[in-house]
Amino acid sequence: MLKLAMFGLDEGLDWDCGGLGFDARQRPDLVAIAQARARAKHGVAFDASNTVLIGDTINDVHAGTRGGAKVVAVLTGGVDAAALTAAGASTVLPDLTDAAAVVSAVRRAVSS
Protein backbone atom coordinates (compact mmCIF):
# COMPACT_ATOMS: atom_id res chain seq x y z
CA MET A 1 0.00 0.00 0.00
CA LEU A 2 2.78 2.37 0.89
CA LYS A 3 4.52 2.05 -2.47
CA LEU A 4 1.27 2.85 -4.28
CA ALA A 5 0.48 5.77 -1.99
CA MET A 6 3.89 7.32 -2.64
CA PHE A 7 2.93 7.75 -6.28
CA GLY A 8 -0.74 8.55 -5.72
CA LEU A 9 -1.79 5.18 -7.15
CA ASP A 10 -3.70 4.04 -4.09
CA GLU A 11 -6.85 6.05 -4.77
CA GLY A 12 -9.79 4.14 -6.17
CA LEU A 13 -8.51 0.75 -5.06
CA ASP A 14 -10.74 -1.40 -2.89
CA TRP A 15 -8.38 -2.31 -0.05
CA ASP A 16 -11.07 -4.47 1.61
CA CYS A 17 -10.64 -7.02 -1.18
CA GLY A 18 -6.89 -7.44 -1.21
CA GLY A 19 -4.54 -10.05 0.07
CA LEU A 20 -1.62 -8.54 1.93
CA GLY A 21 1.66 -10.11 2.96
CA PHE A 22 0.65 -10.65 6.56
CA ASP A 23 -2.54 -12.53 5.56
CA ALA A 24 -0.73 -15.75 4.59
CA ARG A 25 2.70 -17.32 4.81
CA GLN A 26 2.78 -18.34 1.16
CA ARG A 27 2.23 -15.70 -1.53
CA PRO A 28 0.01 -17.84 -3.79
CA ASP A 29 -2.44 -18.19 -0.87
CA LEU A 30 -2.97 -14.43 -0.95
CA VAL A 31 -4.81 -14.74 -4.26
CA ALA A 32 -7.48 -17.02 -2.78
CA ILE A 33 -7.81 -14.69 0.23
CA ALA A 34 -8.34 -11.68 -2.03
CA GLN A 35 -10.81 -13.63 -4.19
CA ALA A 36 -12.81 -14.70 -1.13
CA ARG A 37 -12.91 -11.15 0.23
CA ALA A 38 -14.03 -9.78 -3.12
CA ARG A 39 -16.70 -12.49 -3.44
CA ALA A 40 -17.99 -11.71 0.07
CA LYS A 41 -18.12 -7.99 -0.58
CA HIS A 42 -19.42 -7.97 -4.15
CA GLY A 43 -21.36 -11.24 -4.42
CA VAL A 44 -19.45 -12.26 -7.53
CA ALA A 45 -17.28 -15.35 -7.91
CA PHE A 46 -13.64 -14.54 -8.57
CA ASP A 47 -11.29 -17.06 -10.17
CA ALA A 48 -8.46 -17.16 -12.71
CA SER A 49 -10.76 -15.81 -15.42
CA ASN A 50 -11.37 -12.48 -13.69
CA THR A 51 -8.54 -12.00 -11.21
CA VAL A 52 -5.39 -10.03 -12.07
CA LEU A 53 -2.36 -9.63 -9.84
CA ILE A 54 -0.03 -6.72 -10.59
CA GLY A 55 3.51 -7.21 -9.34
CA ASP A 56 7.12 -6.48 -10.08
CA THR A 57 9.06 -9.58 -9.04
CA ILE A 58 9.32 -13.21 -10.07
CA ASN A 59 7.76 -14.12 -6.71
CA ASP A 60 4.77 -11.89 -7.52
CA VAL A 61 4.34 -13.57 -10.90
CA HIS A 62 4.56 -17.03 -9.35
CA ALA A 63 2.07 -16.03 -6.65
CA GLY A 64 -0.42 -15.01 -9.29
CA THR A 65 0.00 -17.94 -11.64
CA ARG A 66 0.12 -20.53 -8.86
CA GLY A 67 -2.65 -18.86 -6.88
CA GLY A 68 -5.17 -18.60 -9.69
CA ALA A 69 -4.77 -15.17 -11.27
CA LYS A 70 -3.52 -13.62 -14.46
CA VAL A 71 -0.45 -11.45 -13.95
CA VAL A 72 0.49 -8.02 -15.24
CA ALA A 73 4.11 -7.38 -14.36
CA VAL A 74 5.89 -4.07 -13.97
CA LEU A 75 9.59 -3.36 -14.51
CA THR A 76 10.01 -1.57 -11.20
CA GLY A 77 11.37 -4.51 -9.22
CA GLY A 78 14.73 -4.85 -10.93
CA VAL A 79 13.68 -7.86 -13.02
CA ASP A 80 13.83 -7.73 -16.82
CA ALA A 81 10.82 -8.23 -19.08
CA ALA A 82 12.04 -11.55 -20.47
CA ALA A 83 12.30 -13.09 -17.01
CA LEU A 84 8.86 -11.81 -15.96
CA THR A 85 7.31 -13.15 -19.16
CA ALA A 86 9.08 -16.51 -18.79
CA ALA A 87 7.72 -16.73 -15.24
CA GLY A 88 4.17 -16.37 -16.58
CA ALA A 89 3.27 -12.67 -16.78
CA SER A 90 0.76 -12.03 -19.54
CA THR A 91 1.93 -8.44 -19.99
CA VAL A 92 4.94 -6.47 -18.81
CA LEU A 93 4.72 -2.70 -18.41
CA PRO A 94 7.61 -0.31 -17.76
CA ASP A 95 5.81 1.20 -14.75
CA LEU A 96 2.32 2.23 -13.61
CA THR A 97 2.46 5.87 -14.68
CA ASP A 98 0.28 5.36 -17.77
CA ALA A 99 -3.14 4.59 -16.28
CA ALA A 100 -4.65 3.81 -19.69
CA ALA A 101 -1.92 1.24 -20.37
CA VAL A 102 -2.47 -0.37 -16.97
CA VAL A 103 -6.24 -0.62 -17.50
CA SER A 104 -5.70 -1.97 -21.02
CA ALA A 105 -3.24 -4.60 -19.75
CA VAL A 106 -5.67 -5.73 -17.05
CA ARG A 107 -8.53 -5.95 -19.56
CA ARG A 108 -6.38 -7.94 -21.99
CA ALA A 109 -5.34 -10.29 -19.19
CA VAL A 110 -8.90 -11.16 -18.23
CA SER A 111 -10.02 -11.55 -21.83
CA SER A 112 -7.21 -13.97 -22.72
MOGI-V867491 format. One record per helix or strand of 3 or more residues. SS is the DSSP state (2 for helix, 1 for strand). FROM is the first residue (numbers start at 1). TO is the last residue. If there is no record, write none. Layout:
SS,FROM,TO / SS,FROM,TO
This chain:
2,2,6 / 2,15,17 / 2,21,23 / 2,27,42 / 1,52,55 / 2,58,67 / 1,70,74 / 2,81,87 / 1,91,93 / 2,99,111
